[in-house]
Amino acid sequence: MDTSKPPGYPLHREAAAYRRELPRLLAEGEAWRFALFKGDDLISIWDTQRDALQYGRERYGLEPIAVIRIDPRDPQRFAIMDEQQARREEQAACPK
């Protein structure tokens, strides 16, 4: 999930919360399970996406929620994304 989108972008807060919580979730052995986020909050962890979505809809109705698979490859992916973003910002700051 791309967390480089500006605030106000749909599910930006949920994506940022996932990124913030990911190291702890992996350390606690939650890899490959499904995390339910609402805004800045991690609500719960589920074994299946279906269960996470069902709970999220029962609790929040049609309000925005995010169900994200906890992927142990994501820290490396985020590092690559951060590096690419830093390069883009550096290039934008340099006059041609």
C-alpha positions as CSV (number, residue, x, y, z in Angstrom):
1,M,0.0,0.0,0.0
2,D,1.4,3.3,-1.1
3,T,1.9,5.6,1.9
4,S,3.6,8.4,-0.1
5,K,0.2,9.9,-0.9
6,P,-0.6,13.2,0.8
7,P,-2.9,13.5,3.8
8,G,-6.5,13.6,2.5
9,Y,-5.9,10.8,0.0
10,P,-8.4,8.0,0.7
11,L,-7.1,5.6,3.3
12,H,-3.9,7.6,3.9
13,R,-4.2,7.3,7.6
14,E,-4.8,3.6,7.5
15,A,-1.8,3.1,5.3
16,A,0.4,5.2,7.6
17,A,-0.9,3.2,10.6
18,Y,0.0,-0.1,8.9
19,R,3.5,1.1,8.1
20,R,3.9,2.3,11.7
21,E,2.6,-1.0,13.2
22,L,4.3,-3.3,10.8
23,P,7.6,-3.9,12.7
24,R,5.7,-4.8,15.9
25,L,3.3,-7.0,14.1
26,L,6.1,-9.0,12.4
27,A,8.0,-9.2,15.7
28,E,4.9,-10.7,17.3
29,G,4.6,-13.4,14.7
30,E,1.6,-12.0,12.9
31,A,3.0,-12.4,9.3
32,W,0.5,-13.4,6.7
33,R,-2.5,-12.6,8.9
34,F,-4.9,-9.7,8.1
35,A,-4.9,-6.4,10.0
36,L,-8.0,-4.2,10.3
37,F,-7.4,-0.5,10.4
38,K,-9.7,2.4,11.0
39,G,-8.1,5.8,10.7
40,D,-4.9,5.8,12.7
41,D,-5.9,2.8,14.7
42,L,-5.1,-0.9,14.4
43,I,-8.4,-2.5,15.4
44,S,-7.7,-6.2,15.3
45,I,-5.9,-9.1,13.6
46,W,-7.6,-11.9,11.7
47,D,-6.7,-15.2,10.1
48,T,-8.8,-14.5,7.0
49,Q,-9.5,-11.4,5.0
50,R,-13.2,-12.4,4.9
51,D,-13.4,-12.4,8.7
52,A,-11.6,-9.1,9.0
53,L,-13.9,-7.5,6.4
54,Q,-17.0,-8.9,8.0
55,Y,-16.1,-7.6,11.4
56,G,-15.1,-4.2,10.0
57,R,-18.4,-3.9,8.2
58,E,-20.4,-5.0,11.2
59,R,-18.7,-2.5,13.4
60,Y,-18.2,0.4,11.0
61,G,-20.9,0.0,8.3
62,L,-19.8,1.7,5.1
63,E,-17.2,4.0,6.8
64,P,-13.7,3.7,5.3
65,I,-11.6,0.8,6.7
66,A,-8.6,-1.0,5.5
67,V,-7.8,-4.7,5.7
68,I,-4.2,-5.3,4.9
69,R,-2.3,-8.6,4.8
70,I,0.7,-8.4,7.1
71,D,3.5,-9.1,4.6
72,P,7.1,-9.7,5.9
73,R,8.4,-8.4,2.6
74,D,6.9,-5.0,3.2
75,P,9.8,-3.4,5.2
76,Q,12.1,-4.0,2.2
77,R,9.5,-2.6,-0.2
78,F,8.9,0.5,2.0
79,A,12.7,1.1,2.1
80,I,12.8,1.0,-1.7
81,M,9.8,3.3,-2.0
82,D,11.4,5.7,0.5
83,E,14.7,5.7,-1.5
84,Q,12.8,6.4,-4.7
85,Q,10.8,9.2,-3.2
86,A,13.9,10.8,-1.8
87,R,15.5,10.7,-5.2
88,R,12.5,12.3,-6.8
89,E,12.4,15.1,-4.2
90,E,16.2,15.6,-4.6
91,Q,15.8,15.9,-8.4
92,A,12.8,18.3,-8.0
93,A,14.9,20.5,-5.8
94,C,17.8,20.7,-8.2
95,P,17.5,23.2,-10.9
96,K,18.3,21.9,-14.4
